[in-house]
Amino acid sequence: MKVLTNDVFCGAYLLTQGARLIDLLVDRTPARACGTFVFEGDNLLDHQEAYSRGEATAPVKHIRDAVTHLRACLARALRESTARPHSHRRVANL
């Protein structure tokens, strides 16, 4: 199953539940740039719903490490996308 989110903390929670980050989509417009994380794994929709309901729990260190990882991936993807403003870009090598 695949799920998408642009919420770094939700993504971090999904990583702690066994998800794999398989893609990062960058959308760059004149106003701003943003990224969407694409995860793959088992029961991800259930985990995403638990996060949305405020029922998600995970070790703090694991969440902190996952947030740091996702922010680094996003920063790298945004830097790499500056060569192509106003475009949708798929970023590999996560």
DRENTORKOL-3810 file (N, C-alpha, C; in nm, 4 decimals):
REM DRENTORKOL-3810
@n.u->0.0841; n.v->-0.1162; n.w->0.0000; ca.u->0.0000; ca.v->0.0000; ca.w->0.0000; c.u->0.0898; c.v->0.1241; c.w->0.0000
@n.u->0.0447; n.v->0.2282; n.w->-0.0696; ca.u->0.1171; ca.v->0.3543; ca.w->-0.0723; c.u->0.0301; c.v->0.4639; c.w->-0.0126
@n.u->0.0929; n.v->0.5557; n.w->0.0605; ca.u->0.0244; ca.v->0.6752; ca.w->0.1098; c.u->0.1128; c.v->0.7963; c.w->0.0834
@n.u->0.0485; n.v->0.9107; n.w->0.0680; ca.u->0.1187; ca.v->1.0366; ca.w->0.0446; c.u->0.0866; c.v->1.1325; c.w->0.1576
@n.u->0.1845; n.v->1.2135; n.w->0.1950; ca.u->0.1623; ca.v->1.3172; ca.w->0.2942; c.u->0.2658; c.v->1.4271; c.w->0.2753
@n.u->0.2283; n.v->1.5476; n.w->0.3096; ca.u->0.3260; ca.v->1.6561; ca.w->0.3131; c.u->0.3549; c.v->1.6960; c.w->0.4572
@n.u->0.3044; n.v->1.6198; n.w->0.5523; ca.u->0.3249; ca.v->1.6418; ca.w->0.6955; c.u->0.4492; c.v->1.5631; c.w->0.7396
@n.u->0.5535; n.v->1.6356; n.w->0.7756; ca.u->0.6802; ca.v->1.5710; ca.w->0.8148; c.u->0.6609; c.v->1.4824; c.w->0.9379
@n.u->0.5801; n.v->1.5267; n.w->1.0340; ca.u->0.5619; ca.v->1.4483; ca.w->1.1561; c.u->0.4788; c.v->1.3226; c.w->1.1299
@n.u->0.3797; n.v->1.3329; n.w->1.0444; ca.u->0.3043; ca.v->1.2134; ca.w->1.0054; c.u->0.3973; c.v->1.1166; c.w->0.9334
@n.u->0.4788; n.v->1.1686; n.w->0.8427; ca.u->0.5751; ca.v->1.0844; ca.w->0.7716; c.u->0.6725; c.v->1.0169; c.w->0.8666
@n.u->0.7174; n.v->1.0911; n.w->0.9658; ca.u->0.8091; ca.v->1.0341; ca.w->1.0645; c.u->0.7414; c.v->0.9207; c.w->1.1406
@n.u->0.6160; n.v->0.9414; n.w->1.1779; ca.u->0.5421; ca.v->0.8353; ca.w->1.2463; c.u->0.5294; c.v->0.7120; c.w->1.1568
@n.u->0.4995; n.v->0.7338; n.w->1.0305; ca.u->0.4876; ca.v->0.6203; ca.w->0.9382; c.u->0.6191; c.v->0.5436; c.w->0.9281
@n.u->0.7307; n.v->0.6165; n.w->0.9262; ca.u->0.8614; ca.v->0.5491; ca.w->0.9227; c.u->0.8815; c.v->0.4622; c.w->1.0463
@n.u->0.8367; n.v->0.5106; n.w->1.1620; ca.u->0.8533; ca.v->0.4310; ca.w->1.2846; c.u->0.7650; c.v->0.3076; c.w->1.2843
@n.u->0.6653; n.v->0.3058; n.w->1.1973; ca.u->0.5742; ca.v->0.1916; ca.w->1.1879; c.u->0.6109; c.v->0.0969; c.w->1.0744
@n.u->0.7297; n.v->0.1148; n.w->1.0178; ca.u->0.7788; ca.v->0.0223; ca.w->0.9166; c.u->0.7623; c.v->0.0680; c.w->0.7729
@n.u->0.7144; n.v->0.1890; n.w->0.7520; ca.u->0.6987; ca.v->0.2393; ca.w->0.6150; c.u->0.8357; c.v->0.2641; c.w->0.5532
@n.u->0.8384; n.v->0.2630; n.w->0.4206; ca.u->0.9594; ca.v->0.2967; ca.w->0.3455; c.u->0.9297; c.v->0.4212; c.w->0.2628
@n.u->1.0186; n.v->0.5180; n.w->0.2678; ca.u->1.0066; ca.v->0.6364; ca.w->0.1842; c.u->1.0523; c.v->0.5967; c.w->0.0449
@n.u->0.9609; n.v->0.6012; n.w->-0.0533; ca.u->0.9961; ca.v->0.5553; ca.w->-0.1869; c.u->1.0063; c.v->0.6687; c.w->-0.2875
@n.u->0.9508; n.v->0.7850; n.w->-0.2531; ca.u->0.9560; ca.v->0.8963; ca.w->-0.3475; c.u->0.9310; c.v->1.0262; c.w->-0.2730
@n.u->0.9739; n.v->1.1348; n.w->-0.3343; ca.u->0.9504; ca.v->1.2681; ca.w->-0.2813; c.u->0.9201; c.v->1.3573; c.w->-0.4002
@n.u->0.7983; n.v->1.4078; n.w->-0.4037; ca.u->0.7540; ca.v->1.4915; ca.w->-0.5142; c.u->0.7661; c.v->1.6377; c.w->-0.4737
@n.u->0.8264; n.v->1.7193; n.w->-0.5579; ca.u->0.8441; ca.v->1.8616; ca.w->-0.5287; c.u->0.7559; c.v->1.9408; c.w->-0.6244
@n.u->0.6784; n.v->2.0311; n.w->-0.5671; ca.u->0.5939; ca.v->2.1206; ca.w->-0.6448; c.u->0.6450; c.v->2.2622; c.w->-0.6200
@n.u->0.6983; n.v->2.3242; n.w->-0.7239; ca.u->0.7557; ca.v->2.4575; ca.w->-0.7112; c.u->0.6702; c.v->2.5541; c.w->-0.7908
@n.u->0.6151; n.v->2.6523; n.w->-0.7211; ca.u->0.5351; ca.v->2.7574; ca.w->-0.7841; c.u->0.5997; c.v->2.8912; c.w->-0.7510
@n.u->0.5546; n.v->3.0002; n.w->-0.8135; ca.u->0.6129; ca.v->3.1302; ca.w->-0.7808; c.u->0.5958; c.v->3.1673; c.w->-0.6325
@n.u->0.4880; n.v->3.1242; n.w->-0.5725; ca.u->0.4620; ca.v->3.1596; ca.w->-0.4332; c.u->0.5481; c.v->3.0803; c.w->-0.3352
@n.u->0.5644; n.v->2.9514; n.w->-0.3604; ca.u->0.6413; ca.v->2.8685; ca.w->-0.2675; c.u->0.6697; c.v->2.7323; c.w->-0.3285
@n.u->0.7538; n.v->2.6597; n.w->-0.2602; ca.u->0.7826; ca.v->2.5221; ca.w->-0.3004; c.u->0.7398; c.v->2.4311; c.w->-0.1859
@n.u->0.6895; n.v->2.3146; n.w->-0.2199; ca.u->0.6519; ca.v->2.2192; ca.w->-0.1161; c.u->0.6829; c.v->2.0785; c.w->-0.1651
@n.u->0.6875; n.v->1.9880; n.w->-0.0706; ca.u->0.7174; ca.v->1.8496; ca.w->-0.1041; c.u->0.6105; c.v->1.7560; c.w->-0.0520
@n.u->0.5922; n.v->1.6478; n.w->-0.1235; ca.u->0.4991; ca.v->1.5430; ca.w->-0.0818; c.u->0.5771; c.v->1.4126; c.w->-0.0725
@n.u->0.5728; n.v->1.3523; n.w->0.0434; ca.u->0.6424; ca.v->1.2264; ca.w->0.0676; c.u->0.5517; c.v->1.1109; c.w->0.0252
@n.u->0.6102; n.v->1.0122; n.w->-0.0392; ca.u->0.5368; ca.v->0.8924; ca.w->-0.0805; c.u->0.5974; c.v->0.7741; c.w->-0.0044
@n.u->0.5125; n.v->0.7077; n.w->0.0720; ca.u->0.5562; ca.v->0.5944; ca.w->0.1537; c.u->0.4888; c.v->0.4677; c.w->0.1050
@n.u->0.5566; n.v->0.3554; n.w->0.1303; ca.u->0.5039; ca.v->0.2246; ca.w->0.0951; c.u->0.5211; c.v->0.1329; c.w->0.2151
@n.u->0.4233; n.v->0.0471; n.w->0.2369; ca.u->0.4323; ca.v->-0.0482; ca.w->0.3468; c.u->0.2964; c.v->-0.1067; c.w->0.3795
@n.u->0.2937; n.v->-0.1885; n.w->0.4823; ca.u->0.1704; ca.v->-0.2557; ca.w->0.5246; c.u->0.0923; c.v->-0.1682; c.w->0.6226
@n.u->-0.0382; n.v->-0.1686; n.w->0.6104; ca.u->-0.1297; ca.v->-0.1012; ca.w->0.7036; c.u->-0.1039; c.v->0.0481; c.w->0.7189
@n.u->-0.0485; n.v->0.1124; n.w->0.6185; ca.u->-0.0140; ca.v->0.2535; ca.w->0.6316; c.u->-0.1361; c.v->0.3428; c.w->0.6461
@n.u->-0.2447; n.v->0.3075; n.w->0.5817; ca.u->-0.3651; ca.v->0.3884; ca.w->0.5948; c.u->-0.4160; c.v->0.3856; c.w->0.7387
@n.u->-0.4102; n.v->0.2698; n.w->0.8025; ca.u->-0.4502; ca.v->0.2592; ca.w->0.9434; c.u->-0.3603; c.v->0.3458; c.w->1.0313
@n.u->-0.2299; n.v->0.3421; n.w->1.0054; ca.u->-0.1366; ca.v->0.4233; ca.w->1.0840; c.u->-0.1602; c.v->0.5724; c.w->1.0596
@n.u->-0.1865; n.v->0.6081; n.w->0.9348; ca.u->-0.2115; ca.v->0.7486; ca.w->0.9029; c.u->-0.3406; c.v->0.7968; c.w->0.9703
@n.u->-0.4415; n.v->0.7132; n.w->0.9741; ca.u->-0.5661; ca.v->0.7488; ca.w->1.0416; c.u->-0.5462; c.v->0.7609; c.w->1.1925
@n.u->-0.4672; n.v->0.6717; n.w->1.2520; ca.u->-0.4375; ca.v->0.6804; ca.w->1.3951; c.u->-0.3651; c.v->0.8113; c.w->1.4256
@n.u->-0.2728; n.v->0.8505; n.w->1.3386; ca.u->-0.2018; ca.v->0.9775; ca.w->1.3551; c.u->-0.3007; c.v->1.0941; c.w->1.3479
@n.u->-0.3910; n.v->1.0900; n.w->1.2524; ca.u->-0.4890; ca.v->1.1975; ca.w->1.2350; c.u->-0.5845; c.v->1.2085; c.w->1.3535
@n.u->-0.6157; n.v->1.0971; n.w->1.4175; ca.u->-0.7036; ca.v->1.0974; ca.w->1.5344; c.u->-0.6296; c.v->1.1357; c.w->1.6627
@n.u->-0.4977; n.v->1.1465; n.w->1.6554; ca.u->-0.4199; ca.v->1.1787; ca.w->1.7748; c.u->-0.3908; c.v->1.0589; c.w->1.8620
@n.u->-0.4013; n.v->0.9399; n.w->1.8065; ca.u->-0.3817; ca.v->0.8167; ca.w->1.8821; c.u->-0.2470; c.v->0.7508; c.w->1.8544
@n.u->-0.1625; n.v->0.8146; n.w->1.7775; ca.u->-0.0339; ca.v->0.7552; ca.w->1.7386; c.u->0.0669; c.v->0.7683; c.w->1.8522
@n.u->0.1393; n.v->0.6613; n.w->1.8768; ca.u->0.2472; ca.v->0.6655; ca.w->1.9751; c.u->0.3698; c.v->0.5968; c.w->1.9164
@n.u->0.4856; n.v->0.6518; n.w->1.9492; ca.u->0.6129; ca.v->0.5945; ca.w->1.9054; c.u->0.7215; c.v->0.6505; c.w->1.9965
@n.u->0.8349; n.v->0.5811; n.w->2.0067; ca.u->0.9448; ca.v->0.6325; ca.w->2.0881; c.u->0.9913; c.v->0.7700; c.w->2.0367
@n.u->1.0126; n.v->0.8615; n.w->2.1295; ca.u->1.0486; ca.v->0.9992; ca.w->2.0940; c.u->1.1758; c.v->1.0033; c.w->2.0097
@n.u->1.2763; n.v->0.9267; n.w->2.0460; ca.u->1.4017; ca.v->0.9282; ca.w->1.9706; c.u->1.3790; c.v->0.8830; c.w->1.8263
@n.u->1.2947; n.v->0.7837; n.w->1.8057; ca.u->1.2668; ca.v->0.7360; ca.w->1.6697; c.u->1.1953; c.v->0.8439; c.w->1.5883
@n.u->1.1003; n.v->0.9121; n.w->1.6500; ca.u->1.0305; ca.v->1.0214; ca.w->1.5809; c.u->1.1288; c.v->1.1324; c.w->1.5473
@n.u->1.2108; n.v->1.1712; n.w->1.6442; ca.u->1.3078; ca.v->1.2798; ca.w->1.6220; c.u->1.4041; c.v->1.2448; c.w->1.5091
@n.u->1.4557; n.v->1.1238; n.w->1.5080; ca.u->1.5479; ca.v->1.0815; ca.w->1.4021; c.u->1.4787; c.v->1.0789; c.w->1.2659
@n.u->1.3545; n.v->1.0330; n.w->1.2623; ca.u->1.2807; ca.v->1.0264; ca.w->1.1365; c.u->1.2482; c.v->1.1668; c.w->1.0853
@n.u->1.2117; n.v->1.2594; n.w->1.1744; ca.u->1.1851; ca.v->1.3977; ca.w->1.1333; c.u->1.3116; c.v->1.4597; c.w->1.0753
@n.u->1.4241; n.v->1.4381; n.w->1.1402; ca.u->1.5515; ca.v->1.4907; ca.w->1.0910; c.u->1.5823; c.v->1.4352; c.w->0.9524
@n.u->1.5621; n.v->1.3069; n.w->0.9337; ca.u->1.5865; ca.v->1.2431; ca.w->0.8038; c.u->1.4964; c.v->1.3017; c.w->0.6957
@n.u->1.3663; n.v->1.3130; n.w->0.7249; ca.u->1.2721; ca.v->1.3645; ca.w->0.6251; c.u->1.3000; c.v->1.5107; c.w->0.5917
@n.u->1.3329; n.v->1.5904; n.w->0.6912; ca.u->1.3655; ca.v->1.7313; ca.w->0.6648; c.u->1.4906; c.v->1.7435; c.w->0.5788
@n.u->1.5884; n.v->1.6578; n.w->0.6023; ca.u->1.7104; ca.v->1.6598; ca.w->0.5199; c.u->1.6780; c.v->1.6201; c.w->0.3754
@n.u->1.5953; n.v->1.5175; n.w->0.3588; ca.u->1.5543; ca.v->1.4762; ca.w->0.2235; c.u->1.4795; c.v->1.5888; c.w->0.1540
@n.u->1.3896; n.v->1.6542; n.w->0.2259; ca.u->1.3116; ca.v->1.7631; ca.w->0.1679; c.u->1.4003; c.v->1.8814; c.w->0.1317
@n.u->1.4926; n.v->1.9176; n.w->0.2191; ca.u->1.5831; ca.v->2.0293; ca.w->0.1900; c.u->1.6670; c.v->2.0005; c.w->0.0657
@n.u->1.7177; n.v->1.8785; n.w->0.0557; ca.u->1.7972; ca.v->1.8402; ca.w->-0.0613; c.u->1.7114; c.v->1.8453; c.w->-0.1877
@n.u->1.5902; n.v->1.7936; n.w->-0.1800; ca.u->1.5015; ca.v->1.7929; ca.w->-0.2963; c.u->1.4652; c.v->1.9350; c.w->-0.3387
@n.u->1.4409; n.v->2.0230; n.w->-0.2437; ca.u->1.4079; ca.v->2.1616; ca.w->-0.2776; c.u->1.5278; c.v->2.2322; c.w->-0.3409
@n.u->1.6481; n.v->2.2064; n.w->-0.2888; ca.u->1.7692; ca.v->2.2645; ca.w->-0.3491; c.u->1.7866; c.v->2.2169; c.w->-0.4923
@n.u->1.7674; n.v->2.0871; n.w->-0.5130; ca.u->1.7852; ca.v->2.0295; ca.w->-0.6466; c.u->1.6791; c.v->2.0789; c.w->-0.7441
@n.u->1.5638; n.v->2.1163; n.w->-0.6936; ca.u->1.4557; ca.v->2.1589; ca.w->-0.7830; c.u->1.4666; c.v->2.3060; c.w->-0.8231
@n.u->1.5588; n.v->2.3809; n.w->-0.7651; ca.u->1.5694; ca.v->2.5227; ca.w->-0.7990; c.u->1.6113; c.v->2.5437; c.w->-0.9434
@n.u->1.6721; n.v->2.4446; n.w->-1.0032; ca.u->1.7107; ca.v->2.4553; ca.w->-1.1439; c.u->1.5892; c.v->2.4520; c.w->-1.2361
@n.u->1.4784; n.v->2.4040; n.w->-1.1856; ca.u->1.3558; ca.v->2.3946; ca.w->-1.2661; c.u->1.2395; c.v->2.4596; c.w->-1.1924
@n.u->1.2354; n.v->2.5912; n.w->-1.1849; ca.u->1.1227; ca.v->2.6553; ca.w->-1.1169; c.u->0.9920; c.v->2.6310; c.w->-1.1920
@n.u->0.8827; n.v->2.6402; n.w->-1.1190; ca.u->0.7470; ca.v->2.6251; ca.w->-1.1732; c.u->0.7229; c.v->2.4862; c.w->-1.2296
@n.u->0.7819; n.v->2.3859; n.w->-1.1709; ca.u->0.7627; ca.v->2.2520; ca.w->-1.2265; c.u->0.7308; c.v->2.1526; c.w->-1.1162
@n.u->0.6749; n.v->2.0432; n.w->-1.1583; ca.u->0.6569; ca.v->1.9281; ca.w->-1.0683; c.u->0.7765; c.v->1.8396; c.w->-1.0947
@n.u->0.8406; n.v->1.7969; n.w->-0.9907; ca.u->0.9611; ca.v->1.7197; ca.w->-1.0122; c.u->0.9642; c.v->1.6016; c.w->-0.9167
@n.u->0.9990; n.v->1.4883; n.w->-0.9682; ca.u->1.0170; ca.v->1.3698; ca.w->-0.8885; c.u->1.1643; c.v->1.3594; c.w->-0.8520
@n.u->1.1930; n.v->1.3362; n.w->-0.7269; ca.u->1.3307; ca.v->1.3312; ca.w->-0.6800; c.u->1.3626; c.v->1.1882; c.w->-0.6374
@n.u->1.4685; n.v->1.1343; n.w->-0.6891; ca.u->1.5107; ca.v->0.9982; ca.w->-0.6545; c.u->1.6240; c.v->1.0042; c.w->-0.5534
@n.u->1.6853; n.v->0.8922; n.w->-0.5274; ca.u->1.7987; ca.v->0.8805; ca.w->-0.4348; c.u->1.7640; c.v->0.9258; c.w->-0.2944
@n.u->1.6580; n.v->0.8698; n.w->-0.2382; ca.u->1.6169; ca.v->0.9057; ca.w->-0.1044; c.u->1.6940; c.v->0.8231; c.w->-0.0060
END
